[in-house]
Amino acid sequence: MQQGPLPSLDSPSDMASSADPPSCAPLPTELEVPDPRSDEPLGVVAVGPAGADRRAVLATLVGLDPVMLTVPAGSWLVVRHAKVPTRAAFVPGYRQPHSYGADRDAAGPALARPPRRVELSVPEPLLRHFTLIDTPDTGALGVAGVRVLRDAVGRAGALLFVIAADQAFTAQELNLLAEVAAAQVEVVFAVTPGTAGWAALADGTATTEDAGASVPPAVGRPGEVDPVAVTVAAHRAALLAAVPALAAARWFPVDGVDTAADLRRALVGWSATEGLQRASAEPPVLPGQHDRVAVAADPGDWSERLDRQARSCAQRIRQHLALELANIHLRAVQEIVFGVGCAGLPDLLDREMAALSLLATAQCDRGVRGIVADTTAQVLGTPPTEGVRRRIATAVQYGLADHRTGRDLDRVLLVTSTAGVAGLTGVEAIDALAGYPTATRDEVLPPIAVALSGGCWQQWRTPGNDDHSAARAWSQRALREVELELSREISRRFEVIRLSLGVVLSDAIDHGILLA
């Protein structure tokens, strides 16, 4: 049975008129590398291809056995500082993490599906400066995994790329590094010995002069250059040929505890500088945070404008997500037919749902910010300052629970083995879906969270269940159900924003001043 693209929930006339309406703020259509927030904890995200001993490098930095950093394939590892060692797996579909021993011989819990992340807390002084995050191998990320990685790197602030001496940068890795280079992110490279030791790439023609570095001669061998420096210089030259913006990035050869000391000092130095910058980025008291704010003498038809904005933003987000889900369906079919088959379908769709959740959340946040700013400016007669905007956003957030449609917004959508969608409410349930969780959110709405339940892994990884036609049909039905649920969720969220913001601004007009 041949499967076509996913149909859209919106009518053809709606899709044809998807140009930016003047009543809705421009929405992001792609996940970008976000700028680090002042209240976001510092983090170092480790990235690299398989076979580069990335886990050994991280274990050397924090003084642990590499076995302690082992996680299921596809899961993220978050290493934090704590006085008491703990380890826990955060699995979608559960409100509480699965805890297990933080020692070398502790067996992991028996889980129906891989966790989105494993958190390891150890009393390591280095982790007082920053959190260490390990990600899946770059070759296993795919399109969606790279999008999720970009978001995490932007919030953390630093990227540690680990590559072996006998490996070369892939096109996907170079594209990722180019996008990170354009953001406010510190990029550091660590080079480890390859299978043949510190031998340069067979096709590498770079010299130390090409890399702009001076290579010290080997001790006791006049005229002979250091193979470690030559290897690092060759990798640097290959990178700068494709991504010249990373010329200031630092490179460190790592082969044991002694050689990792320089890398450790560099990361600590970055965290000190970055911490000061973030601490001074936002004033302790925002403009307008405690001021008396009067409303305009004639706010006009602000209520009708609010209605139009809420409907317009909800419609545009539904359209964007429908197109994104159609692209996800195409990638799922490619994975089934040309990839690892049905067994790889749950991993692919779960990564896609993680990226889709981030995109939908970013679009909702941008839309709500635009609605609040535009409608408030009309009521107050002047654009609101950041302090006033946050006061109104807090008042709107408090009012969400007063409306029937605003209850249980913190809900997880779980794709089931029957291609349906089940719901699970609770802040803890949403937190379990994050590969690298956000410390705090100053947005009005909770994040959108979609994931696959454990039954999907059990179904498509069962030996003998390799029916490509059935897998394609199942993926199409599942994505269609996700589209329906997300459409209802988006409409419900903007309706409750319209109601709650309308109450806040109506009270301000009735009293002549902003009461929030």
TABELKA-V162287 format. One record per residue. N is the residue number from 0. PSI is psi in whole degrees, 0 to 359 (NA if undefined). D_CENTER is the distance of its C-alpha to the mean C-alpha in Angstrom with 1 decimal. Layout:
N;PSI;D_CENTER
N;PSI;D_CENTER
//
This chain:
0;126;35.6
1;130;33.7
2;136;30.5
3;180;29.7
4;158;26.6
5;132;25.3
6;158;27.5
7;151;26.1
8;336;26.8
9;153;28.0
10;160;31.5
11;325;32.2
12;323;33.5
13;316;30.3
14;327;28.2
15;335;30.9
16;39;30.6
17;16;26.9
18;153;27.5
19;114;26.0
20;149;28.4
21;343;29.5
22;4;28.7
23;136;25.0
24;150;22.6
25;135;20.8
26;145;17.5
27;132;14.5
28;356;15.0
29;141;12.1
30;127;8.5
31;169;9.5
32;111;8.8
33;156;9.3
34;140;12.4
35;136;12.4
36;155;14.0
37;331;17.3
38;7;16.7
39;130;13.4
40;149;14.6
41;144;14.8
42;153;13.0
43;117;13.6
44;120;11.3
45;131;13.8
46;154;13.7
47;168;16.8
48;165;18.9
49;148;20.8
50;6;24.1
51;7;23.3
52;41;23.7
53;321;20.3
54;322;20.8
55;324;24.3
56;314;23.1
57;320;20.7
58;324;23.6
59;322;25.9
60;319;23.9
61;4;23.9
62;40;27.3
63;165;26.5
64;134;27.6
65;334;25.0
66;329;25.7
67;338;24.0
68;10;20.7
69;131;21.1
70;161;18.6
71;154;18.8
72;132;17.7
73;349;14.2
74;153;13.2
75;153;11.2
76;126;13.6
77;117;13.4
78;118;16.8
79;171;18.1
80;139;21.5
81;153;24.0
82;326;27.8
83;124;27.9
84;133;26.1
85;159;24.0
86;135;21.7
87;145;20.0
88;130;18.0
89;113;15.8
90;128;16.6
91;137;15.8
92;356;19.1
93;143;20.2
94;333;20.2
95;143;21.2
96;158;19.8
97;108;22.2
98;144;23.7
99;170;25.6
100;145;27.4
101;38;26.0
102;171;28.7
103;324;29.1
104;3;31.1
105;130;29.2
106;139;28.4
107;159;25.1
108;152;25.3
109;113;26.3
110;148;23.4
111;337;23.5
112;160;20.1
113;144;17.6
114;154;15.5
115;325;11.7
116;157;12.3
117;127;15.5
118;125;16.2
119;122;19.2
120;125;21.1
121;153;24.0
122;61;26.5
123;123;25.6
124;328;26.4
125;326;23.8
126;355;21.0
127;336;22.6
128;323;21.3
129;161;17.6
130;142;15.3
131;127;15.0
132;124;12.1
133;140;13.1
134;167;11.2
135;160;13.1
136;145;15.6
137;328;14.7
138;343;17.4
139;3;15.8
140;316;12.3
141;185;13.8
142;312;12.6
143;319;9.8
144;323;8.6
145;322;8.8
146;316;6.7
147;322;3.6
148;319;5.3
149;318;6.1
150;316;3.6
151;319;4.3
152;318;7.6
153;320;8.4
154;325;8.3
155;313;10.0
156;343;12.5
157;145;13.8
158;125;13.4
159;109;16.1
160;122;17.1
161;125;19.8
162;146;22.3
163;163;25.7
164;329;28.9
165;18;29.8
166;157;26.4
167;154;25.5
168;134;22.4
169;168;21.4
170;320;20.8
171;318;17.2
172;321;16.7
173;322;18.7
174;318;16.8
175;314;13.5
176;326;15.6
177;320;17.2
178;321;14.2
179;325;13.2
180;333;16.9
181;355;17.0
182;176;14.7
183;67;15.7
184;137;14.4
185;129;16.9
186;127;17.2
187;141;19.6
188;139;21.1
189;129;22.8
190;128;25.4
191;159;26.9
192;145;30.2
193;192;30.4
194;334;32.7
195;18;35.6
196;213;34.7
197;60;34.2
198;138;35.4
199;164;34.0
200;145;32.7
201;325;35.7
202;9;34.9
203;124;33.9
204;9;36.5
205;149;34.9
206;174;37.0
207;332;36.4
208;324;37.9
209;323;35.4
210;353;32.5
211;26;34.4
212;153;34.8
213;133;38.0
214;122;38.4
215;143;40.8
216;153;43.6
217;143;43.8
218;127;46.0
219;0;49.5
220;84;49.0
221;135;50.0
222;350;48.4
223;133;45.6
224;162;42.0
225;121;39.4
226;331;37.5
227;312;34.3
228;323;34.4
229;318;35.2
230;313;32.2
231;318;29.8
232;323;31.5
233;318;31.3
234;319;27.6
235;318;27.2
236;319;29.6
237;322;27.8
238;313;24.5
239;337;26.2
240;332;28.0
241;326;24.8
242;78;22.6
243;344;25.3
244;345;23.0
245;26;22.1
246;331;25.7
247;357;25.2
248;144;22.7
249;147;24.5
250;140;25.4
251;123;26.6
252;134;28.4
253;118;27.7
254;67;30.4
255;179;30.9
256;318;30.9
257;316;33.1
258;339;31.1
259;351;27.8
260;320;29.4
261;318;28.8
262;319;25.1
263;315;24.9
264;323;26.9
265;319;24.8
266;323;21.6
267;319;23.6
268;319;25.0
269;317;21.7
270;324;20.5
271;315;23.9
272;314;23.7
273;323;20.1
274;319;20.9
275;320;24.0
276;317;22.3
277;322;19.7
278;330;22.6
279;3;24.7
280;332;22.3
281;130;23.1
282;154;26.7
283;329;27.7
284;119;29.2
285;150;27.7
286;129;30.3
287;7;31.7
288;329;30.1
289;10;33.7
290;156;35.9
291;123;38.1
292;120;36.9
293;153;39.5
294;166;38.9
295;154;40.4
296;323;44.0
297;92;43.1
298;349;39.5
299;206;40.5
300;54;38.9
301;326;35.6
302;317;35.4
303;322;35.8
304;321;33.3
305;319;30.7
306;315;31.5
307;319;31.0
308;316;27.7
309;316;26.3
310;319;27.6
311;314;26.5
312;318;22.9
313;318;22.7
314;316;24.5
315;321;22.3
316;320;19.0
317;319;20.9
318;315;22.0
319;315;18.7
320;326;17.2
321;318;20.5
322;321;20.3
323;320;16.7
324;327;18.1
325;319;21.1
326;322;19.2
327;320;17.4
328;319;20.9
329;318;22.2
330;326;19.7
331;318;20.6
332;320;24.3
333;321;23.8
334;320;22.3
335;315;25.3
336;316;27.9
337;350;27.0
338;224;24.4
339;7;25.0
340;203;26.4
341;329;25.9
342;332;24.7
343;357;21.4
344;314;20.8
345;318;19.0
346;315;16.5
347;310;15.8
348;326;15.7
349;320;13.4
350;319;10.7
351;321;11.7
352;326;11.6
353;315;8.0
354;321;7.2
355;322;10.2
356;316;9.4
357;319;6.6
358;314;9.3
359;321;12.1
360;316;10.9
361;320;10.7
362;318;14.0
363;316;15.6
364;315;14.9
365;318;16.3
366;316;19.2
367;319;20.2
368;317;20.2
369;318;22.4
370;313;24.7
371;315;25.2
372;315;25.9
373;313;28.2
374;321;30.1
375;321;30.5
376;323;31.8
377;322;34.4
378;320;35.5
379;342;35.7
380;3;37.1
381;149;34.7
382;136;30.9
383;144;29.5
384;170;28.5
385;323;25.1
386;318;27.1
387;318;28.7
388;318;25.5
389;326;24.0
390;316;27.3
391;319;27.3
392;321;23.7
393;318;24.7
394;321;27.9
395;319;26.2
396;319;23.8
397;328;26.9
398;351;28.6
399;318;26.2
400;345;27.8
401;346;31.2
402;141;30.7
403;321;30.9
404;348;28.2
405;1;25.8
406;150;26.0
407;40;23.4
408;335;20.5
409;79;18.3
410;138;18.5
411;134;16.7
412;119;17.8
413;123;18.7
414;127;20.1
415;171;23.4
416;343;25.5
417;14;27.9
418;24;25.3
419;184;25.2
420;124;22.7
421;157;23.2
422;148;22.0
423;120;21.2
424;159;21.2
425;142;20.3
426;323;17.7
427;324;17.7
428;321;17.0
429;320;13.8
430;329;12.8
431;345;13.6
432;353;10.8
433;131;7.9
434;320;7.2
435;98;6.9
436;151;8.5
437;137;9.3
438;308;12.9
439;158;14.3
440;131;14.0
441;21;16.8
442;162;16.4
443;314;19.1
444;148;17.5
445;161;15.4
446;154;12.0
447;136;12.7
448;122;12.1
449;138;13.4
450;171;14.1
451;140;17.1
452;166;19.9
453;334;21.7
454;334;24.6
455;321;22.8
456;317;22.7
457;327;26.3
458;310;27.5
459;355;26.2
460;8;26.6
461;130;30.2
462;134;32.7
463;346;34.5
464;79;32.1
465;40;31.4
466;105;32.5
467;320;30.5
468;318;32.0
469;322;31.2
470;320;27.5
471;318;27.2
472;319;28.9
473;316;26.8
474;323;23.5
475;317;25.0
476;318;26.2
477;316;22.9
478;328;20.9
479;319;23.8
480;322;23.6
481;318;19.9
482;317;20.8
483;314;23.7
484;318;21.9
485;323;19.1
486;315;22.0
487;320;23.9
488;318;21.0
489;315;20.3
490;318;24.0
491;320;24.5
492;316;21.9
493;335;23.4
494;318;26.9
495;330;26.4
496;317;25.0
497;315;28.2
498;312;30.4
499;316;29.0
500;324;28.8
501;321;32.3
502;316;33.7
503;313;32.5
504;328;33.8
505;318;37.0
506;321;37.8
507;320;37.3
508;321;39.8
509;324;42.2
510;350;42.4
511;353;42.2
512;160;39.4
513;123;35.8
514;348;35.8
515;NA;32.1
//
